[in-house]
Amino acid sequence: MKINIIGVPLFYGCDKPGVEKGPDILRKNGLIDVFTKKHEVCDLGNVKVNKVSSENKYKCNNKMKYLDEIININNELADKVNNSFDNGALPLVIGGDHALGMGSLAGCGKYFGQDLAVIWVDAHGDINTPETSPSGNVHGMPLAASMGVGYDSLINIYYKGCKVNPKNVYIIGARDLDKGEIELIENKHLNVWTMNDIKEKGLEKCLEELISTLDSSNINNVHLSFDIDSIDPTFIPGTGTPVVDGLTMEGGKKIIKDLLNTNLIRSIDFVEFNPSLDKEDITLNNCLSLLEEISNNL
């Protein structure tokens, strides 16, 4: 398979420096080799991220930090993702924080139109809006904006309007949902499997339900957005918003394997590795292990 690797050294969405080092640290530790064993790989380098001083974080908007630069970065990313499809490659987007999900989904939406679903593997919903966000951090808003909810400038990244229909949004692994997010899940009837669901039913059953629902939707193209904080901090200490009682490494790998085996995944995000918060390279090594699972199942 042809794979385009796209680095996005972005911390503006989480406002916690260190995560921007993720793409290059992974490259230095064998990221490319993980994929060249089985695939034809083109490393497109990093999306350009301009420096913005912290005192200017609210310069563009008093509710969202670093707004203009986040929009610019996502527009460039969307173009790289869309061009990857034009060239017959699967875009693998390496973060950086999860605000980049807007650019990935915009690139997908431009190419696939309405024939698109997204599977969001994350401890969080990332479906806040400026009104519901407790922090003003845009990495908590990308999925909402991508389904047309929230601030116009985020909704309209790359092209005007919704990128993915809410009925084609799937969230798995969530265990830290804000009040406004819970309301949005109910109002939009989103497909959500929380960690409580996984504990009660088992991961196998939850994945069966997800894949069955996806099959019945007749959608042919899926974007997989994998946030490493979906996995328990015991295995992933190096991430900015860890939440206890997460997936095991085996659970994370099973999600990757089962979803890739549907043969519907057309693009992938891998986000929120913060080397500055890592302990004894536990997160680095586990990230490379997860990426190897991706490579082996593509």
C-alpha positions, 0 to 999 in steps of 0.5 A, a space after each residue: 500500500 502507498 502511505 503518505 506520512 504527514 507530521 503536524 507538530 501542533 500544541 496550540 490545540 491543547 496549550 501544553 508544549 511538548 506534544 509538538 515534538 511527537 512527529 520527529 521523535 517518532 521518526 528518529 525512533 523508527 516510525 518510517 521503518 515500521 511502515 517500509 517493511 510492508 508498504 511504499 512510504 512517502 514522508 511528506 515532512 511536517 505541516 508548517 506551524 508558525 510561532 505564536 507567543 503565549 501572551 497572544 493566545 487569545 488575540 483572535 478570539 477570547 474563548 478559543 486559544 491560538 485560533 487563527 494559527 490552528 485554522 491555517 495549519 488545518 487548511 494546509 493539512 486538509 490539502 495534503 490529505 486530499 492530495 494524498 487521495 489524488 495520488 492513491 495513497 493513504 494519509 497517516 497523520 502524526 500529531 501533535 494534538 487532536 485539533 488536527 482532526 479538523 484538517 484530516 476530516 476536511 481533506 477526507 470530506 473534500 474527496 469522499 463527500 457524504 460517503 464518509 464516516 469517522 471512528 474517533 478512538 479517544 478518552 474524550 469526546 472532542 465534541 465541545 464548542 466554544 460555549 461548552 468548553 471548560 478550557 478554551 482548548 481547541 483540541 476538545 472541539 474538532 469532532 463537533 466542528 467537523 460535524 457542523 457544530 460550533 464556531 463557523 471558522 472551525 466548521 468552514 475549514 478548507 471548504 464551507 460546511 459539515 465534513 461528516 454527517 453526525 449519524 456517521 460518527 463513531 466514538 469508542 473508549 470515552 470516559 471523560 465527557 463534559 456536560 455539553 458533550 453528553 447533551 450533544 451525543 443525545 441530541 445528535 444520536 451519536 454512536 458512542 461506546 464508552 469505557 463503561 460499555 466496554 467493561 459491561 459488554 466486553 470490547 469484542 461485543 462493542 466492536 461487533 456492534 460498531 462494525 455492524 452499525 457501520 456495515 448497515 450504513 453502506 458507507 465505503 470510506 472511514 477515517 480512523 482518528 486514534 488518540 493515544 489517551 484512549 489507552 490507560 496512563 499505566 501504558 501511556 503516561 506521555 500524553 497531555 490529558 490522561 484519564 484513568 481506567 482506559 484501554 489496555 495495550 491489547 485492547 488498543 491493538 484489537 481496535 486497530 486490527 478489527 477496524 482495519 480488517 473492515 478494509 474501509 479505513 482510508 486515512 488515519 490520525 495518530 495523536 497526542 504523544 507528548 515526549 516531554 511527559 513520557 516516563 522511561 520511554 514507555 509511551 514512545 515504545 508503546 506508540 511504536 507498537 501501536 503503529 506497528 499494529 497499524 502497519 501489519 493490518 493495512 
